[in-house]
């Protein structure tokens, strides 16, 4: 996270001044020192941990996948590299779409916006920024690509990755529903012939059990096959994946969605 100095204390009542200050911050770049005295309580740097969710729902509090309210975490370090506890942090957002408790950093979504809202943490003369999207309440999860197949190869591993099995997350009732964007969907393999055979991966081919919905409300995961898990070089079988979305810790209607991949040897 980029650390930048600010010259004045932020204020909700001075949005023009705040916007100007953030512009100066983005130009200034990373600056570490806030107190050249180097005392044990003098802050050299701060770290604003990544938020546990990419989005907050309009009318709700920012929560993790279990439904727990997210309390943003900021670490402040002195010149000896020791963490200063408690860190005297002040939170705010200069953007519409969210309100932020200045003491706890708890974020509430109040209106949709097209770009992520900035959450600013200030300790002394240092600041750090995280961003969060604002989205609609997820009401329903439905399959998009619920059944697909892969022709595996024993010699060419690039052929052992399936197309994405996908779902769509929506708000409201069809046909007047809307896409729920930037929301976490979890994927789990619930059935396969051998536990060594398959794993879920992202578009880059790295192991991944979650995806974030895109602008169409779609999320998905691919399956990589490991030939070591095949019972024979001609095995034909299927793998079953469940996709689940939760709101306030409870499964969204339609969860889990059953997704099936058929695998068979290539010609």
N, C-alpha and C positions, 0 to 999 in steps of 0.2 A: 504494500500500500504506500502511495506517495505521501510524504510528510511535507507540510508547507507552513511557513509562519504566517500569522495574521497580525495586523497592527492594532485592531480595535476589537472590543467584545461584540459578539453577534447580538442582534435584537430582533424579535419578531415584528416590532413596530417600525423597523427601518429596512424594508425589502430592497429599496434602491441602493442603499449603502452596502447591504449584504451582497447583492449581485455584483457590485463593483469589487468588493473584497475578494469574492471567489474568482473573479477574472484575474485579479492580481496574483492570487495564489497559483492559478494554473500556469501563469507565465514564470513565476518565481522558481518553480522546480522544488527539488528536495533540499531542505535545509534542516540540519539536525539540532542545532543548539538553541536553547531558549534562555539559558542563564550561564554566563561564563564563569561564575564563581565555583561551579563544580561541586556544590554541597550534596549531601545524601538525598535531599528532597528536591534538588534541582533537576528538572526534566530535560534529558538529552534527546529522547526520541519517544514516539508513541506508535502503537500497532493496533489497528482496528481489524478484528477478526472478521472473516467472511461471514455474512449472514446465513443462517441455516436454511433459508428458503429464498428462492429467486423472486417471489411475488407475495403481495398482501392482497387479500380480497376486499373489495369495496364494502364498507360497513363492518369490517371485522379487524381484529388485531393480527399482526404478523405472527405466524405460528410455524412450528416445525411439523414434520409428517406424523408425529404422534398426537398433534393437537395442542401441545404445550406452547404457551406464549413465549416468544423469543425475546430475551433480554440481550441487547447488543453488548459485546465484550470488547473493552479497550484496555490495553496494557501500556503503562508508562514506565520508562526506564531512566535511571540516573547515570552519571558519568562513569560509575563502576560497573555498569551493566546489570545492576540489581533492579528488580521491579519495585516500584513505589506503590505501596498498598495503604489505604485504598487510593486509586487514581482519581484525582479531582476532575471528573469529566463533565462537560456540558454538551448536550445534544440539541440539534435542530435540523430542519430542512428548509432550504430556500425555495423549494418547489411546491406547486399545487399538487393535489392528489393524495397527499398524506399529511397527517399531523404527528408530531413527535414530542413525547414527554421530555422536557429538558433535563430532568434528573436521572430518569431510568433508561431513556432511549427507546421506550416501547413505541412501536409504530402502528398507527391506525390508518387504514385506507378510507378516503372519503369521496374520491371521484376518479374516474378513469383518465388516463393520460397516455399519449402515444410513445413517450420515452421514459426510461427509468427515472425515478425520483432520487435525488441525492440525500443521503443521511450523513450529516457532518458531526464529527466528534472533535471537541476542542479541549485541550489540556494546556493551560498557561497560554503560551503564544504559538503552540503547535496545533495543527489540525490534520485529520485524516478523513477520507470519504469512502463510504460504501454506497451502492446503488440498489434500488429495489423497484420491481415492476408493480403496477397496480392492475388487478384483473377482476373478472366477474366470479361469482360464487359457482363452483362446479356442482351441477345437479345430476348429470347423467354421463356415464361412460359407455361407449358403444364400439363394436369392432369395425375396423376399416379393412385391413388385410388380415383376415382371421385364419386363412388357410393358404399355405404355400408349400413349395417343394425345393429340394436341392439335389443335384446330381453330384455325389461326392467323388473324390479321386484319392487314390492311395499314394500318388506321387506328386501331385500338384496341389499344395495347400491353399492356393488362392481360390480354388473351386469348392473349398469346404466351408465357405461362409454363405449363409442363406440370405435371401432378400429380407427386408425388415418386416416383422409382424407388428401391425400397428392398430392403435385405437384412437378414438376421438373423444375429447372431453367438451361437454356443452353446458350452457346455462339456459334455463327456460325450457319451453316445450316446443317440439317440432310441430309445424314447419317454421315457427318463429323463434327458434333457438339461436344462440350466439356461441361462437367459439370461446373457450376458456384458454387463454394464452399464458405462457410462462409458468405453468403449474407442473408439479412433480407427479409422475406416474411410476409406480414400482412394478417390476417384472420378476417372475419367479418360475423356474422350471419345476413342474410338479410331477412329471412323468417322463422317463426315458429308459431305454433298455439296460443301460449300464451307466453308473454315476460318473464314469470317466469319459463318456462319449461327447457330451455337449456342454457348452457354456454360453451365456449371454454376453454379447459384445456391443460396443457402440459403433458409429460409422467409421471410426479410425481403427477398428479391430481390437480395441482394448476391452478387458473385462468390465462390465457395467450392468448394474441391476436396476438403474433408474434412468428416466429420460424426462426432459422438460418439454411441455407442449409448445408447438410452433405457432405461427400466426393463424393457422387454420385449426388450432386446437388438437393437432395430431402429435402423438408420441409413439415411439416404437423401439424395438431392439432386434438385432440380428442374432443368429445362432451360429457359433463356430463348432464344427465337428472335429473330433480327434480320432483318427482311424484306429488308435490303440484300443478304443472302446468298442469296436465292431466285433461281433461274434463270428463273422465270416466276411470275405471280400465281396460277397454278393448280397449282404443283408439289406432287407427292405423293411422299414419300420417307421414309427412316428415319435415325435417329441411334443409334449403338451406344456404350454406356458400359460400362466395366469397373469393378467394385468389388473392392477388395483390402483384406484385413486381414493384419497381420504380427505374429508373436510371436518375440521375440529376433532380429528381422531376417529371419526366414524366413516366406514366405507361409503363411497358415493353410489347412488342407485346404478345397478348394472355390474358392480364389482362383485367378484372378479370376472373379467372377460376371458373366455377360453380361446386360446390361439394354438393352432396345430401346424407343425412342420413335418411333412413327409420327406424321408430321405431314401435314396436308392442309388446304386452305382451308376456312374456315367458310362457312356458307350465307349 
